Amino acid sequence: MGAGGFFPEELQRIHLGKFLGEAPMEYISTRGGAGPVGFEGALFSGFAPDGGLFMPRRVPSLGRDTLQRWSRLSYRELVKELCSLFIPAELVPRSTLHDLIDRAFSRFRHKDVVHLSRLKNGLNVLELWHGVTYAFKDLSLSCTGQFLQYFLEKKQKHVTIVVGTSGDTGSSAIESVRGQKNMDIFVLLPKGFCTQIQELQMTTVIEDNVHVFAAHGNSDEIDEPIKELFADVDFARKYNLMSLNSVNWSRIMVQIAHHFYAYFQCAPSLDTNPLPVVEIVVPTGGGGNITAGCIAQKMGLPIQLVAVVNSNDIIHRTVQHGDFSLSESVKATLASAMDIQEPYNVERILWLLSGSDSRLMKTLMERFSASKRLQLPEELHRKLSQTLRSCSASDEDIVRAMQLCWEENHYLLCPHSAVAAHYHYSQPDSTPRCCLAPASAAKFQDALLRAGLVPQLPPDITALMAMETRSTPLERGQDWTQVLRERIEATAQRRGVVGQGVTQS
């Protein structure tokens, strides 16, 4: 029987791939010292054992016919198609994968999961925040939580998830795994650097498997004890540590769909040759969303990417000048979830642009780790500046964009979305453009008030104010790593799950 016979589409793809000798989808470290592993191995990992980040050994290339067919799909269907390219059907049967994704999106408030608002003067805002916590991270983390639970139930295993958050990751991660018997989650939040609502979305979850720590430090400082725990290989293996920060490949994979959906919604027509270009403007902190965009671009999606940042502008300086170096300190801004000095996903972007040169990545990242300063090689910087545009916005720029959007449209932007809108207002262009909106304005009352705007709070957010809270303080001077270590050990012993590792195939 030929490949075009009576097989379902996924079996056609498997048969054709095997017939052509196509290698199975594997994941390797950006630094070349770990892997290859399968999707399950990448899913249950944080950083790779050599300190790098897992990436697919090969990025699928999509032709014009596939793009035209996909242009008719819903967001939910796009996520299913994209995940099918990166998760072998032999590992997760297609019907099961689709069920997991449907389950992941079942709690979203919008029937389409995401929504494009077409506003005046060409401002297209893709609302990625219709999940439980009103943030875009609900999209990837709800799927990742379902993937984890699928493998853990099959193997009757337990994992310990450790997450640092600058605002939205913690609450989205908690919602994705709360109440699950196979997982305990330990979240570190930077006390005073999140909004009140962001903090309450974490501290009001009174579930036995949720452990929240309020640290008296900034986002980069809370990353240090987490890195130390993962660097202790014996401890990490014994308690089966994993991360749900955007170091986790699964999150990047799901976020690729944002860019395809944005493109299909904003492209004027897919009947022209070549296909039209759409500019995607991406508010950027840790760099996960912009990394997903770079992968979409490499897959053949004709997009121009713009990384927009706040005053913590390391990505902007890297794109403009090749200067991947830390500033003296993290600046507290209205776009607090982007107050990040070390955007670790830049390593993935540089690896892609270097032609998967793991040896170069290892050299560059070790140099950066030692001095926190790095000047990109000239050729690599040239490729980066061809791939990305960039822009930095001050708090004043953010406020003005929020005000202008309200005046023109009676539409409230969160301060992170306003960073993208600032670029739109300051860089008029005839190219179709889509600004990604990572969070609802409802989570950022102080920013709205500073802009002279009136917050509109949904009832479920208002209800947080009266709820019981629970968290463990981490004071300056304490050994945060040791505090976490002891709590993880005690929790595992209470559960009777010490040494229940997950085989990372």
Helices and strands as residue ranges (DSSP letters): H 9-19, E 27-29, H 39-43, E 54-56, H 64-70, H 75-86, H 94-104, E 115-118, G 120-122, E 124-127, H 137-155, E 159-164, H 169-177, E 183-190, H 196-203, E 210-215, H 219-231, H 233-238, E 241-242, H 249-266, E 278-283, H 288-298, E 303-309, H 314-321, G 336-338, H 346-353, H 358-371, H 378-387, E 388-392, H 395-409, H 415-426, E 433-437, G 441-443, H 445-450, H 459-462, G 463-466, E 472-474, H 480-495
